[in-house]
Amino acid sequence: MASAHNTPRWHAGIALLTLLGVCLWLPARASDPDPLAQARATYAEVNQNSPRMATQRFRARVPGVDYTSTVVAWLEQGRLRRLAVTDPDDSGNVLTDLYFTADGALVFALRTTQGYKSNGAVEVRNEQRLYFQQGRLVHMLAGLSKAVLPVSDALAQSESATTLAMAQALRSAALAPASPSVVVGNQRKPAQGRLLSLERGDAACYAELSDDAGRVLREKADFALCDQADRLTGQTVSLTYTPTRVMAASCQGDTACTRFEVVALVTGALPTTAAATGTSWCRPGETDLYTCDAGAKRVSVCVSQGASAQAGRLLYRFGSATAGQPELELPRAPTAPGRTATGEAAAFAGGGGVWLRFTQGQFGYVVYSGVGRWGRNGATETREGVQVERQGRAIATLACATPRVNELGPEWLQRLGIAPDAQGFVFPNTDK
């Protein structure tokens, strides 16, 4: 932070501009409107109207950097008008304010680098003011003296690249639809995400996840989950929650403290896989929730697009992997998903899982997928497959290898109205 120009860490993202195809500098055309006047008018308009705008707060990571920004977005009738970005640092914060026209064009950026005086007070150590027109830097004022810096200068080009990369990534995050979520008690929690890190804290293991838009969430998790950091970090996982008493934050890690709070604790993180590399029993217009091969047999769980608890179809299909048609499809008659199957997302020590039971007459077919400490000496073990039941008793269990597709998770159970039944399900040990 203490360089001559005091440039922020965002310069790690400059390489993004190669992908974004953004021109760093072109001279303004005589026919272009005055960029300074346009920026000042936008700045005044946005700040005047911001009390009436919707605000959105989130944390996000931009591709190419390894830290998390805190972001506040102001939206006017669904259009992004301002982003306030804070990048914390041990020596102070880097604050970046980005202003957009009504049609979404970035026109002005103010980057302020803060520091601390010897008495702990905050002081401004540097400022950069950047003016943009049609995706290019056209004017820059550098430093506290607001000296004009030629746009061809290396610092100007670096600051321009950094700012444009930030604006594009965070604009996409601010305007992206909400991520899949699940309600736990009276709290709405992320149902899945890419696991960035697992860190052991005083009261819990802390899981940091990002969604497809780059937004970052931090959730409290069971300590046992931290033991799986090497296996889970970097993977997309479906999350299972359990309301749990944990040490209150006010205890500040004091083990003698007796104050507790109830939180929705992540007790399971089940890796999902991307689209199947081979075939499944799902058909065009259906989403493949689960497909795996059990020896020569293939099992698939498919759902029609737009299905809900009361509409669409949830289907179990089973048969030889080399056959043209499945041997069994349930339910045989059109039935709403909420009445098609029972099941639940279960929490286990060191993991979690999901099971679905499809019933036809006296027979039941349970698709299951889970991770738990089922191995020797509590080692983590994965269990996948389908169990066949007759009058509630298991008569056959077909264990699967690694699933081709596994999108089963609490968000799908909630969406489809799937609830557990009185029988329940115990994940079978197929190693016996």
C-alpha positions as CSV (number, residue, x, y, z in Angstrom):
1,M,0.0,0.0,0.0
2,A,2.9,2.4,0.6
3,S,4.2,2.7,-3.0
4,A,4.7,6.0,-4.7
5,H,1.3,5.9,-6.2
6,N,-0.1,3.7,-3.5
7,T,-1.9,1.4,-6.0
8,P,-4.4,-1.1,-4.7
9,R,-4.3,-4.9,-5.0
10,W,-6.8,-4.8,-7.8
11,H,-3.9,-4.8,-10.2
12,A,-3.8,-8.5,-9.9
13,G,-7.0,-8.5,-12.1
14,I,-5.5,-6.6,-15.1
15,A,-5.0,-9.8,-17.0
16,L,-8.8,-10.0,-17.2
17,L,-8.8,-7.2,-19.8
18,T,-7.3,-9.6,-22.3
19,L,-10.4,-11.7,-22.0
20,L,-12.8,-8.7,-21.8
21,G,-11.4,-7.2,-25.0
22,V,-11.5,-3.7,-23.5
23,C,-9.4,-1.0,-25.1
24,L,-7.3,0.7,-22.4
25,W,-6.9,4.0,-24.2
26,L,-8.2,5.7,-27.3
27,P,-8.4,9.5,-27.9
28,A,-11.8,11.0,-27.5
29,R,-13.5,12.0,-30.7
30,A,-14.6,15.6,-31.2
31,S,-18.2,14.5,-31.6
32,D,-18.2,12.8,-28.1
33,P,-19.9,14.7,-25.3
34,D,-17.7,16.2,-22.6
35,P,-16.8,13.2,-20.5
36,L,-16.1,15.3,-17.4
37,A,-19.5,17.0,-17.7
38,Q,-21.3,13.7,-18.2
39,A,-19.5,12.1,-15.2
40,R,-20.3,15.1,-13.0
41,A,-24.0,15.1,-14.0
42,T,-24.3,11.3,-13.3
43,Y,-22.5,11.7,-10.0
44,A,-24.9,14.4,-8.9
45,E,-28.0,12.6,-10.2
46,V,-27.1,9.3,-8.5
47,N,-26.2,10.8,-5.2
48,Q,-29.4,13.0,-5.2
49,N,-31.7,10.0,-6.0
50,S,-29.8,7.3,-4.0
51,P,-32.1,7.6,-0.9
52,R,-35.0,6.4,-3.2
53,M,-33.0,3.5,-4.8
54,A,-32.9,-0.1,-3.8
55,T,-29.7,-1.2,-2.1
56,Q,-28.0,-4.6,-2.2
57,R,-25.1,-5.6,0.0
58,F,-22.9,-8.6,-0.7
59,R,-19.3,-9.8,-0.7
60,A,-17.7,-10.9,-3.9
61,R,-14.5,-12.1,-5.5
62,V,-13.4,-11.0,-8.9
63,P,-11.6,-13.6,-11.1
64,G,-7.9,-13.2,-10.9
65,V,-7.7,-12.0,-7.3
66,D,-7.6,-14.0,-4.1
67,Y,-9.3,-11.7,-1.6
68,T,-12.9,-10.8,-1.0
69,S,-14.5,-7.3,-1.5
70,T,-17.4,-5.9,0.5
71,V,-19.9,-4.3,-2.0
72,V,-22.9,-2.0,-1.7
73,A,-24.9,-1.6,-4.9
74,W,-27.6,1.1,-5.6
75,L,-30.2,0.0,-8.2
76,E,-32.8,2.2,-9.8
77,Q,-35.7,0.2,-11.3
78,G,-33.4,-2.8,-11.8
79,R,-30.6,-0.7,-13.3
80,L,-27.2,-0.5,-11.6
81,R,-26.2,3.1,-10.9
82,R,-23.5,2.9,-8.2
83,L,-21.1,0.5,-6.6
84,A,-19.2,1.2,-3.4
85,V,-16.4,-1.3,-3.0
86,T,-14.3,-1.8,0.1
87,D,-11.1,-3.8,0.0
88,P,-9.7,-4.2,3.5
89,D,-6.0,-4.2,4.2
90,D,-3.9,-4.3,7.4
91,S,-2.5,-0.8,6.6
92,G,-5.9,0.7,5.7
93,N,-8.8,0.2,3.3
94,V,-9.0,0.8,-0.5
95,L,-12.4,2.4,-1.3
96,T,-13.7,2.5,-4.8
97,D,-16.9,4.2,-5.9
98,L,-18.2,3.5,-9.4
99,Y,-20.9,5.5,-11.1
100,F,-23.0,4.3,-14.0
101,T,-25.3,6.1,-16.4
102,A,-29.0,5.1,-16.7
103,D,-28.0,2.8,-19.7
104,G,-25.3,1.0,-17.6
105,A,-22.2,2.7,-18.9
106,L,-19.4,3.4,-16.4
107,V,-18.5,7.1,-16.5
108,F,-16.7,7.8,-13.2
109,A,-14.6,6.1,-10.6
110,L,-13.1,7.5,-7.4
111,R,-10.5,5.3,-5.6
112,T,-9.4,6.4,-2.2
113,T,-6.6,4.7,-0.3
114,Q,-6.8,5.1,3.5
115,G,-4.2,4.6,6.2
116,Y,-3.8,5.1,9.9
117,K,-2.1,7.8,11.9
118,S,0.1,6.9,14.9
119,N,-2.9,7.6,17.1
120,G,-5.1,5.2,15.2
121,A,-7.1,7.8,13.3
122,V,-7.9,7.2,9.7
123,E,-6.4,9.4,7.0
124,V,-6.6,9.6,3.2
125,R,-3.3,8.9,1.7
126,N,-4.1,8.9,-2.0
127,E,-6.9,9.4,-4.5
128,Q,-7.4,8.6,-8.1
129,R,-10.3,10.0,-10.2
130,L,-11.0,8.3,-13.5
131,Y,-13.4,9.4,-16.2
132,F,-14.6,6.9,-18.8
133,Q,-16.4,7.2,-22.1
134,Q,-17.6,4.2,-24.2
135,G,-15.5,1.8,-22.2
136,R,-12.2,3.7,-22.3
137,L,-10.4,6.0,-20.0
138,V,-10.4,9.6,-21.3
139,H,-9.3,11.7,-18.3
140,M,-7.5,11.1,-15.0
141,L,-6.7,13.1,-11.9
142,A,-3.9,11.5,-9.8
143,G,-3.0,12.0,-6.2
144,L,-4.3,14.3,-3.5
145,S,-3.2,17.2,-5.6
146,K,-5.5,16.1,-8.4
147,A,-2.8,16.5,-11.0
148,V,-3.8,15.6,-14.6
149,L,-2.2,12.4,-15.6
150,P,-2.0,11.7,-19.4
151,V,-4.1,8.7,-20.2
152,S,-1.1,7.1,-22.1
153,D,0.8,7.0,-18.8
154,A,1.5,3.5,-17.5
155,L,-0.2,4.2,-14.2
156,A,-3.3,5.5,-16.0
157,Q,-3.5,2.4,-18.1
158,S,-3.0,0.1,-15.1
159,E,-5.7,2.0,-13.1
160,S,-8.1,1.9,-16.1
161,A,-7.7,-1.9,-16.5
162,T,-8.2,-2.5,-12.8
163,T,-11.3,-0.4,-12.7
164,L,-12.9,-1.8,-15.8
165,A,-12.3,-5.4,-14.6
166,M,-13.8,-4.5,-11.2
167,A,-16.8,-2.8,-12.8
168,Q,-17.7,-5.7,-15.1
169,A,-17.3,-8.4,-12.6
170,L,-19.2,-6.7,-9.8
171,R,-21.9,-5.4,-12.1
172,S,-22.6,-9.0,-13.1
173,A,-22.7,-10.0,-9.5
174,A,-25.1,-7.2,-8.5
175,L,-27.5,-8.0,-11.4
176,A,-27.4,-11.8,-11.2
177,P,-30.5,-13.7,-10.0
178,A,-30.6,-15.1,-6.5
179,S,-28.7,-18.3,-5.9
180,P,-30.5,-21.5,-4.9
181,S,-31.4,-21.3,-1.2
182,V,-33.1,-23.3,1.5
183,V,-35.1,-22.2,4.6
184,V,-33.8,-23.4,7.9
185,G,-36.0,-22.4,10.8
186,N,-36.6,-18.7,10.1
187,Q,-33.3,-18.2,8.2
188,R,-32.7,-18.5,4.4
189,K,-29.4,-20.1,3.7
190,P,-27.4,-20.9,0.5
191,A,-28.2,-24.4,-0.7
192,Q,-25.0,-24.9,-2.7
193,G,-21.9,-23.1,-3.9
194,R,-18.2,-23.5,-4.7
195,L,-16.3,-24.1,-1.5
196,L,-13.4,-21.6,-1.3
197,S,-12.1,-22.4,2.2
198,L,-12.8,-24.1,5.5
199,E,-11.2,-22.5,8.5
200,R,-11.4,-23.6,12.2
201,G,-12.6,-20.8,14.5
202,D,-13.4,-20.5,18.2
203,A,-17.1,-21.3,17.9
204,A,-17.3,-23.2,14.7
205,C,-15.7,-24.2,11.4
206,Y,-16.2,-21.4,8.9
207,A,-17.1,-22.2,5.3
208,E,-16.6,-19.6,2.6
209,L,-18.4,-20.3,-0.6
210,S,-19.0,-18.5,-3.9
211,D,-21.9,-18.7,-6.3
212,D,-21.8,-18.6,-10.1
213,A,-21.9,-14.8,-10.1
214,G,-18.8,-14.5,-7.8
215,R,-20.8,-13.5,-4.7
216,V,-19.2,-14.8,-1.5
217,L,-21.0,-16.1,1.6
218,R,-19.5,-17.2,4.9
219,E,-21.4,-19.8,7.0
220,K,-20.8,-21.5,10.3
221,A,-20.2,-25.2,10.0
222,D,-19.6,-28.2,12.2
223,F,-16.0,-28.6,13.3
224,A,-15.9,-32.1,11.7
225,L,-16.3,-30.4,8.3
226,C,-12.9,-28.6,8.7
227,D,-11.3,-32.1,8.7
228,Q,-12.4,-32.5,5.1
229,A,-10.9,-29.2,3.8
230,D,-8.4,-31.0,1.5
231,R,-11.1,-33.1,-0.1
232,L,-13.9,-30.5,-0.4
233,T,-12.1,-27.1,-1.1
234,G,-12.6,-26.1,-4.7
235,Q,-15.6,-28.3,-5.3
236,T,-19.2,-27.4,-5.8
237,V,-21.2,-28.8,-2.9
238,S,-24.8,-29.1,-1.8
239,L,-25.2,-28.0,1.8
240,T,-27.1,-29.6,4.7
241,Y,-28.0,-27.6,7.8
242,T,-29.0,-28.5,11.4
243,P,-30.1,-25.9,14.0
244,T,-27.4,-26.2,16.6
245,R,-26.3,-24.4,19.8
246,V,-22.9,-22.9,19.5
247,M,-20.8,-20.6,21.7
248,A,-22.1,-17.0,21.5
249,A,-19.9,-14.5,19.5
250,S,-19.9,-12.3,22.6
251,C,-17.8,-15.0,24.4
252,Q,-14.9,-14.0,22.1
253,G,-13.5,-17.6,22.3
254,D,-13.5,-17.8,26.1
255,T,-13.9,-21.6,26.7
256,A,-15.3,-20.8,30.2
257,C,-18.1,-18.7,28.7
258,T,-21.6,-20.3,29.1
259,R,-23.5,-18.1,26.7
260,F,-24.8,-19.9,23.6
261,E,-26.8,-19.0,20.4
262,V,-28.8,-21.2,18.1
263,V,-27.6,-21.1,14.5
264,A,-28.2,-23.0,11.3
265,L,-25.0,-25.0,11.2
266,V,-23.7,-26.6,8.1
267,T,-23.4,-30.2,9.0
268,G,-23.0,-31.7,5.5
269,A,-21.3,-30.7,2.3
270,L,-22.0,-33.2,-0.5
271,P,-19.9,-32.7,-3.7
272,T,-21.9,-32.5,-6.9
273,T,-20.7,-33.2,-10.4
274,A,-21.2,-31.4,-13.7
275,A,-23.2,-32.7,-16.6
276,A,-22.9,-36.4,-17.3
277,T,-20.1,-37.5,-19.6
278,G,-22.2,-40.5,-20.8
279,T,-25.9,-41.2,-21.3
280,S,-28.6,-41.3,-18.6
281,W,-32.2,-42.3,-18.6
282,C,-33.3,-38.6,-18.6
283,R,-35.0,-37.3,-21.7
284,P,-35.0,-34.0,-23.5
285,G,-36.9,-31.4,-21.5
286,E,-35.9,-33.1,-18.2
287,T,-33.2,-32.2,-15.7
288,D,-30.9,-35.0,-14.6
289,L,-30.8,-34.9,-10.8
290,Y,-28.9,-38.2,-10.4
291,T,-27.4,-40.8,-12.6
292,C,-25.0,-43.6,-11.6
293,D,-24.0,-47.0,-12.8
294,A,-24.3,-50.0,-10.5
295,G,-22.5,-52.7,-12.2
296,A,-24.3,-53.3,-15.5
297,K,-27.4,-51.4,-14.4
298,R,-28.0,-47.7,-14.6
299,V,-30.3,-45.6,-12.3
300,S,-31.5,-42.1,-13.0
301,V,-33.7,-39.6,-11.2
302,C,-35.2,-37.1,-13.6
303,V,-37.4,-34.0,-13.2
304,S,-39.4,-32.2,-15.8
305,Q,-38.4,-28.5,-16.4
306,G,-40.3,-26.1,-14.2
307,A,-41.6,-28.8,-11.8
308,S,-42.8,-27.9,-8.4
309,A,-44.5,-29.8,-5.5
310,Q,-47.9,-29.6,-7.4
311,A,-46.8,-29.6,-11.0
312,G,-44.6,-31.5,-13.4
313,R,-43.0,-34.9,-12.8
314,L,-40.3,-36.6,-10.8
315,L,-39.2,-39.9,-12.2
316,Y,-37.1,-42.9,-11.2
317,R,-35.8,-45.0,-14.1
318,F,-33.7,-48.2,-13.9
319,G,-32.3,-50.7,-16.3
320,S,-29.4,-52.2,-18.2
321,A,-26.9,-49.5,-19.1
322,T,-26.6,-51.0,-22.6
323,A,-30.4,-51.2,-23.3
324,G,-32.3,-48.8,-25.3
325,Q,-35.1,-48.4,-22.7
326,P,-35.2,-48.6,-18.9
327,E,-36.7,-51.7,-17.4
328,L,-38.6,-49.7,-14.8
329,E,-40.1,-46.2,-14.6
330,L,-41.9,-44.8,-11.5
331,P,-44.4,-43.5,-11.1
332,R,-46.2,-45.2,-14.0
333,A,-49.0,-42.7,-14.1
334,P,-48.6,-38.9,-14.1
335,T,-48.2,-37.8,-10.5
336,A,-47.1,-34.5,-8.9
337,P,-43.6,-34.6,-7.5
338,G,-44.8,-33.9,-3.9
339,R,-46.7,-37.2,-4.0
340,T,-44.2,-39.2,-6.1
341,A,-41.5,-39.9,-3.5
342,T,-40.4,-39.4,0.1
343,G,-36.9,-38.5,1.2
344,E,-34.7,-36.1,3.1
345,A,-31.3,-34.4,3.3
346,A,-29.6,-36.1,6.2
347,A,-26.6,-34.8,8.3
348,F,-23.8,-37.2,9.3
349,A,-20.6,-36.7,11.3
350,G,-18.1,-35.5,8.8
351,G,-20.6,-35.2,5.9
352,G,-24.2,-35.6,4.8
353,G,-26.4,-37.2,2.3
354,V,-29.7,-37.4,0.5
355,W,-32.1,-40.3,-0.1
356,L,-35.3,-40.6,-2.1
357,R,-37.8,-43.5,-1.9
358,F,-40.1,-44.3,-4.8
359,T,-42.8,-46.9,-4.0
360,Q,-44.8,-49.2,-6.2
361,G,-47.2,-51.6,-4.4
362,Q,-45.2,-53.6,-1.9
363,F,-41.8,-52.6,-3.4
364,G,-39.7,-49.6,-2.6
365,Y,-36.7,-48.2,-4.5
366,V,-34.4,-45.9,-2.5
367,V,-31.8,-43.8,-4.3
368,Y,-29.1,-42.7,-1.9
369,S,-25.9,-40.6,-2.0
370,G,-23.9,-39.6,1.1
371,V,-20.6,-39.0,2.7
372,G,-19.9,-39.9,6.4
373,R,-17.4,-41.3,8.8
374,W,-18.4,-44.9,8.0
375,G,-15.0,-46.2,7.3
376,R,-12.5,-48.0,9.5
377,N,-11.5,-45.9,12.5
378,G,-13.9,-43.2,11.5
379,A,-12.4,-42.6,8.1
380,T,-14.6,-40.7,5.6
381,E,-16.4,-42.9,3.1
382,T,-18.8,-42.3,0.3
383,R,-22.0,-44.4,-0.2
384,E,-24.0,-44.3,-3.5
385,G,-26.6,-46.6,-4.9
386,V,-30.1,-47.9,-4.9
387,Q,-31.7,-50.2,-2.3
388,V,-34.7,-52.4,-3.3
389,E,-37.2,-53.0,-0.5
390,R,-40.2,-55.4,-0.2
391,Q,-42.8,-54.6,2.5
392,G,-40.3,-52.2,4.1
393,R,-37.4,-54.7,4.3
394,A,-34.2,-54.4,2.1
395,I,-33.9,-57.3,-0.3
396,A,-31.1,-56.0,-2.5
397,T,-28.6,-53.2,-2.5
398,L,-26.8,-52.1,-5.7
399,A,-23.8,-49.9,-4.9
400,C,-22.7,-47.3,-7.5
401,A,-19.4,-46.1,-8.5
402,T,-18.8,-42.3,-8.7
403,P,-22.1,-40.8,-10.0
404,R,-22.2,-39.5,-13.5
405,V,-24.5,-36.7,-12.3
406,N,-25.4,-35.8,-8.7
407,E,-27.5,-32.6,-8.3
408,L,-29.5,-34.0,-5.4
409,G,-29.7,-31.6,-2.5
410,P,-32.0,-29.9,0.0
411,E,-33.0,-27.1,-2.5
412,W,-34.5,-29.7,-4.8
413,L,-36.3,-31.5,-2.0
414,Q,-37.8,-28.2,-0.9
415,R,-38.7,-27.1,-4.4
416,L,-40.4,-30.5,-5.2
417,G,-42.2,-30.8,-1.8
418,I,-40.4,-34.0,-0.8
419,A,-40.7,-34.9,2.9
420,P,-39.4,-37.8,4.9
421,D,-41.7,-40.7,5.8
422,A,-42.1,-42.7,9.0
423,Q,-39.9,-45.5,7.8
424,G,-36.8,-43.4,7.3
425,F,-33.6,-44.8,5.8
426,V,-30.3,-46.0,7.0
427,F,-27.4,-45.8,4.5
428,P,-26.3,-49.4,3.9
429,N,-22.8,-50.7,4.4
430,T,-22.1,-52.5,1.1
431,D,-18.5,-53.4,2.3
432,K,-19.7,-56.2,4.6
